[in-house]
Each structure stands twice: as structure tokens, then as C-alpha cells.
Amino acid sequence: MIGTSRVARLLDGDPYADRPWLAMEYVSGRTLLTCVDSDGVVRLPLAASLGALLAEGLSAVHVAGLLHRDLKPQNVILGDAGPMIIDFGLGAFMDSSQETLSQSGMIIGTVRCMPPEQAGGHPQVSPAADLYALGTVLLYAAARHYPYDGSRLRCQSDAPPE
């Protein structure tokens, strides 16, 4: 991605092939999910830095006219060069007039990390969907849970009494 080192580079691809494909650069490191699950939550100052760096990457993606549509802790690699966004397998052009992966009523992505409009099966999502997903990634990094668990929202009232 031009203007950032926070997104794995697209090397080649053919979105119009019978079986669409893309090849991205290999990014060495561990996923954010693996790091949090094995090492514990990220301290808040580091979570804020992580958020700023990932927002830089998403900004470059959006400036290029693309959407990620599946940002989640598994799609963030923490390596020697810092956090990198990977896996654009569900990505789409923002102004795509041609058929894309999604159709009305079809849910594409990881439900725990997607905004309500995407979870509701709306085929055209905006960059706001990626920003919502970024929030879920940062929540997982700082608290090791998602905003949703199953069919229930996680609310303050769900917390056990002190």
C-alpha cells in the first residue's frame, strides 16, 4: 500500500478468474490474537500506539479506494517492524459497480468484529465498517474479549458484582 508500511503488499492477483486469487507478501511474526491469548492483554499505552499504527494502515487502504471488510486480531501480525494488516481476501473496492463477493442478505466476514450493517447483510459497506472492526481489534488487545459474545451484547450490567 502506498504511503504506509502497516499493510502487507499485494504482489499479484486475478479477481476476475474463475477462482479469484491474490498473493500478498509474507509477514513474519505472530498474530495479535496469538499474542494476547498467550501473553495476556496489551497495556493501554501500547494499545493506543497499536491503534494509531493500524489506523494509519487503514487510512492508506481507504485512500487507495479499498475496504478490508474482515479486520480482526487474526489479521494483524506483530513482527519486528511493528503491526501489519494482512489478508485482504474479502477486500473490495469502495465504489465497485461490478459484482463483488457480497450480495444483499449475504454476510461476509467475521461476525464478532463486524458492524451491525455488515452483519445485517448489507452488500455495500463504507470505510466506517473497517473503523468499527479496528475498535473490536483494540478491545480484544486491551481486554481479551469482543463487543459481542454469541447473540448477546456485552454490557456493563453483564459484569459480575464486585
C-alpha positions in Angstrom: 0.0 0.0 0.0 1.4 3.4 -1.0 2.2 5.7 1.9 2.4 3.1 4.7 4.4 0.2 6.0 1.4 -1.1 8.0 -0.2 -3.1 5.3 1.1 -6.3 3.6 1.9 -5.5 0.0 -0.2 -7.0 -2.8 2.1 -8.9 -5.1 -0.3 -10.2 -7.7 -3.8 -11.4 -8.2 -6.7 -12.0 -10.6 -10.1 -11.0 -9.1 -11.9 -12.0 -12.3 -10.5 -15.5 -12.7 -12.9 -18.5 -12.3 -11.4 -18.9 -8.9 -10.3 -15.3 -7.9 -7.0 -15.2 -6.1 -4.4 -12.8 -4.7 -0.9 -13.1 -3.4 0.4 -10.9 -0.6 3.8 -10.5 0.9 4.7 -12.9 3.7 4.9 -11.0 7.0 6.9 -12.7 9.8 5.6 -12.6 13.3 2.6 -13.7 15.4 -1.0 -12.6 15.1 -2.4 -10.2 17.6 -4.8 -13.0 18.6 -1.9 -15.4 19.4 0.0 -12.7 21.3 -3.0 -11.7 23.5 -4.1 -15.3 24.1 -0.6 -16.5 25.1 1.0 -13.3 26.7 -2.1 -11.5 28.0 -3.7 -8.2 27.2 -1.7 -5.3 25.8 -1.0 -2.4 28.2 -3.1 0.6 27.5 -0.3 2.9 26.2 0.8 0.1 23.8 -2.9 -0.4 22.8 -3.1 3.3 21.9 0.0 3.1 19.8 -1.3 -0.1 18.2 -4.5 1.8 17.3 -2.6 4.7 15.8 -0.4 2.5 13.7 -3.3 0.3 12.5 -5.4 3.4 11.7 -2.5 4.7 9.6 -2.7 1.4 7.6 -6.5 1.6 7.2 -6.2 5.2 6.1 -3.9 4.1 3.3 -6.2 1.3 2.3 -9.2 3.7 2.2 -7.2 6.4 0.2 -6.5 3.7 -2.3 -10.3 3.2 -2.7 -10.3 -0.2 -0.9 -12.1 -1.7 2.1 -10.6 -4.6 4.2 -14.0 -6.0 5.4 -12.5 -8.6 7.7 -10.2 -6.8 10.1 -9.8 -8.9 13.2 -7.0 -9.9 15.7 -6.0 -12.8 13.4 -5.4 -10.4 10.5 -2.9 -8.2 12.4 0.7 -9.5 12.5 3.0 -8.2 15.2 6.5 -8.5 13.9 9.9 -6.8 14.1 8.7 -3.8 12.1 5.5 -3.4 14.2 1.9 -4.2 13.4 0.9 -5.1 9.9 -2.6 -5.6 8.4 -2.8 -8.8 6.3 -5.4 -10.9 4.5 -7.4 -8.9 2.0 -9.2 -12.0 0.8 -12.6 -10.3 1.5 -11.5 -6.8 0.4 -13.5 -4.8 -2.0 -13.4 -1.5 -4.0 -15.4 1.2 -2.3 -17.1 2.3 -5.5 -17.3 -1.1 -7.1 -20.0 -1.1 -9.7 -19.2 -4.6 -10.7 -20.3 -7.7 -8.8 -18.2 -8.2 -5.6 -18.1 -11.0 -3.1 -21.2 -9.8 -1.3 -24.8 -9.7 -2.3 -27.8 -8.4 -0.4 -28.6 -10.6 2.6 -25.1 -12.3 2.4 -22.9 -12.0 5.4 -19.2 -11.8 4.6 -16.5 -11.5 7.3 -16.1 -12.4 11.0 -19.3 -11.6 12.9 -17.6 -10.8 16.2 -15.7 -8.0 14.5 -18.2 -6.5 12.0 -20.5 -3.6 12.5 -24.3 -4.1 12.6 -24.8 -3.0 8.9 -22.4 -5.6 7.7 -23.8 -8.3 10.0 -27.2 -7.4 8.7 -26.2 -8.5 5.2 -25.9 -5.0 3.5 -23.7 -5.6 0.5 -22.2 -2.1 0.4 -20.3 -1.1 3.5 -18.2 2.0 3.9 -14.8 2.7 5.5 -16.7 3.1 8.8 -17.1 -0.7 8.8 -13.3 -1.1 8.9 -13.1 1.5 11.7 -15.6 -0.4 13.7 -13.6 -3.5 13.2 -10.5 -1.7 14.3 -12.3 -0.8 17.5 -13.1 -4.5 18.1 -9.4 -5.4 17.5 -8.3 -2.8 20.0 -10.9 -4.0 22.5 -9.6 -7.6 22.1 -6.0 -6.4 22.5 -6.8 -4.4 25.7 -9.4 -6.6 27.4 -9.3 -10.0 25.6 -12.9 -10.0 24.6 -15.1 -8.8 21.8 -18.1 -6.5 22.0 -20.4 -9.5 21.2 -20.3 -13.0 22.6 -22.9 -15.1 20.8 -26.2 -13.5 20.4 -25.8 -11.1 23.4 -24.2 -7.8 23.6 -21.6 -7.5 26.3 -22.8 -4.7 28.6 -21.6 -3.1 31.9 -24.5 -4.9 33.6 -23.1 -8.3 32.4 -20.1 -7.8 34.6 -20.1 -9.9 37.8 -20.9 -8.0 41.0 -17.8 -6.7 42.9 
